[in-house]
Amino acid sequence: MPRSRRDAAEGEPFCFEYERRVQFADTDMAGIVHFATYYRYMEEAEHAFFRSLGETVHAREGLGGLGWPRLHASCDFWGPIRFEDRVRIRVSLHEIRAKTVRYHHNFWLAGPGGDGLVASGSVVTICVRLDAETGRMQGIPIPDSLRAKLEAARQNSISMRT
């Protein structure tokens, strides 16, 4: 019998953990985190993950820049996160291809009264170079030095708290 996405997320290995406190601006009128905020949290965790590797998601190189726009993003929700809650976002590198990376983000309530999985998201990003003259983005292979760091991160658990 196939497992649900929630069951799979609960046992999924992760390579980076990012913790943050929910701000009032992140919530809706009911005092719970608005669904769109989860996408910002996924991006925030991805940026923190890149910084932990000594990298950035938006690098200027010569006249062009290197970036990581999204090709796909989705999120499933199982419980609320509220103002002042602490949430742990566990980032898994699910797939690294020639030009793309697929991340899974699992959201856990942290601290007193919590420790349950409340949401799970997936993001696919593509490595691009921005042409300074035309302003167009072109998909490029992930640079070897960065690919090596991403592959190594699969083997390690890195934690950052703000």
N, C-alpha and C positions, 0 to 999 in steps of 0.2 A: 504494500500500500504506500503510495507516495506521501512524503511528509509535506506539511504546509510550509509556506515561506516563513512563518513565525517559528515553527519548530526548527527549521534549518538555521535561522538567524541565531537562535539561542545557543547553538553549539558551534557556531562559525568561528574559526580562528581569526585573530585580528593582529595587525602589525602596528597600529597606532591608536592611542586612546587620548581623547581631548575632553576636558570637563569645563563646563561653564554654568553660570547662574542665569536663570531666566530674568530678563529685564521687563519692566512694565510695558515698554513699547512693543515687546514681542507678543503681547496677548491681545485677545479680542474682548468684546464687551462682557463675556462670561468669565473672564479672568484666566482663560486657558490659552496656551500657545496657538496662534493662528496657523492653519495648515501651511501657508506659504512660507512661514518662518523656518520650517524644517529644511527647506531648500537652502536658505541662507546659512543655517547651521551646518549643513553638509559642505557647503563651499568654505565656510570658516574653518572646519576641521581639515579639509583638504589643504588649505593654505598653511595651516599650522603644521601639517604633516610635511609639506614641502620645505618649510623653514627648518624643521627638525633634521632634514637631510642636507641643510646648507644651500638650499635652492629656493627659487621663487616661481610662481605661476605666471609671472609677467616680466620677462627679462628683455632688456634692450641690448642688442648686439649690432654694432655698426649703425647702419641706417635703418635696419629693420628690427622687429621685436619677435620674441618667442612667446607664444601664449597657448592656452588650453581651453578653448571654447567647448561648450557642451553639445553633444550629439543626441543625448537622451537623458532624461531624469524622471524618476518615479518614486513614490513613497506610499507605504501602507501604514495604517494607524490602528493601534490596539488599545490605547489608553491615553488619558490627557496628561499634559505637563502644564503646571501652573506657575504663576508669578512667584518668584523667589525660590522655586525648586532648583536643585542642581541636577544637571543632565550630563551623562557620560555618553560620548559619541565614539563608538569603536569603528575604526576604519579598516576594512579588509581590501587588499588588492586581489580582486577576483580574477582578473585577466589582464595580461600585458601583451599587446600585439605590436606589430611593426610601428604603427602611428597612434594607436589608441590605448587607453587604460580604462578598465571597468572597475569602479569602486562599489563596495557595499558599505552602507553606514547603518549601524544598529544603535538605537537610542535607548538608554537605560536610565531610569530614575536613580539618583545617587543620594546617599545619606539617610538620615532617620526617616522611617516610614516608607522607604522606597528601595528598590533594587530590582525592579521588574522591567522587562522589555516592553517598551511602549510604542515603538515605531521602527520601521526598517525601510531604507531607501537604497536606490541604485543610481549611479551616475556614470555615463560614458563620456570621456573627454578625448579630444584629438590634439596632438601636438601640431602647431602651425607656426609659420613664419609670416610676419606682416611685411608686405612689400611697401617700402617708404614712398615710392613714386606713385603707385596706383591705389594704395590703401587696401588692396585685396589680401586675403589670407590664403595661404597654400599649405595643405597638409604635408608634413615632412616626417621622416623616420625619427623616432625618439633618439636623441643623442646618446651614444654609447655610454658616456660617463654617467648620465642620468639613469639610463636603463639599468646599469650595474647597481646604482643606489636603490632603485625601486625593487630589483630582485633581492638584494640583501635585506631590505626592510621586511620582506615576507618571512624572514627567519628570526626577526627580532621583535620585541615588544617595547615600544617607545611611549612614554607618557608625558603629557604636558597639561598643566592646570592654569586657568586664569580666573 
